[in-house]
Amino acid sequence: MADTHVHDHGHEHGDGSEQRKAIWKTFFILSAITAVEFLIAFTLGAGLLKVAIFIGLTIVKAFYIVAEFMHLKHETKSLIWSILVPCIFVCWLLVALILEGGSIFDVR
């Protein structure tokens, strides 16, 4: 018996070219952000500005990775906000604890 089932090997939907494009786009975006981090690391002197830039770029990369690889950008807005708001409050708590924790030495 001959197999009469015909497989479509066209490039319309099932070849994964759109996924490869998205992966390469993500690769280049994350590489560009990392290159900026390296540029800042070797050009700016140590200081608060350098640390703030690194923290900001790290947060941008983390959000982009979560959005792309964990597919969060394809979810409903309410789910995104229910994940994002607690993260913002935890970051605020950490900053507040670090700043207030250092003030114990100023009292004496």
N, C-alpha and C positions, 0 to 999 in steps of 0.2 A: 504494500500500500504506500502510495506517495503522500507525503505531507503537503496538504494544500493550504496550510496556514502561512500567510505571507507576513514577514516582519518588515516593518517600515524603519529603515535606517537613515531617514532624512534628518535634516538639521533644524526641524521646526520646534519641537518641544522637548524631546527626551535626551538630547545629547549633552546637556549640562553646560552649555556655553554661557548662559546667563549666570549660573552659579560661579563659574570660573571667573567671569568678569567682576562679580561682586567680591570674590576672594582677593583678586589682584588689586581692586580699588582699595579694599580694606588694608592690604599689605602696604600699598604706597602711602596711604594716609598715615598709618601708624609709623612707617619708616620716616616720613617727613617730620612728624612730631618728635620722634627720637633723635633725628638729626639736629633739630632745633635745640633739644635738651643738651646734646653734646657740644654744640656751638656755645651755648650759654655756660656750660661747665668749664670750658677752656678759655672763655673770654672775660667773664665777669669775676670780680674778686669775691671773696667770701662775704656774706652779709645777708640781711633780712630779705632784700629784693630777690636775690638768687634763690633762696629757700622758697619764697612765695611763688616764684615762677615755676620752680620744680613741682611744688605741690599742685599748682593749678594745672600744669600740663599732665601730671599723673592722673588727676581726676578726670580730665578730658579723655585721656586714653582709656581709663577704666570704664567710663560711661560708653565710649564707642565700642569697646570690646563686648560689654554686656549687651548693648543694642544689637550688634551684628551677630556675634557667635552664640549668644543665648536667646536670640530672636525677640528681645524685649520690644524693639521698635515696631514689631508687627502685632503687638498686643493692644488691648483697649487702653484708653487713656486713664481710666480709673485704676487699673492694675499698675500701670507705670507710676502713677502718683502714690499709690499705697506702698510701693517699694521705695520711691525716691524720698518722700517726706521723712520717714523714720531715719534714713541714712543721713539726711541733712541735720536732723536733731542730734544724732549720735556725734557727728562731726562738731557741731556747736558745743555739745557737752564736753568733748575732749579738749577743745580750745579753751573753754571756760575753766575746766579743771587744771589745765596746764598753767594758765595765767593766774588763777587764784591760788594755786598750790605754791607758786613762787613767791607770793606776797607774804608768806609766813616768815620769811627771812628778813623782810623789810620792817617788821614790827619791832624787833629788838634793837 
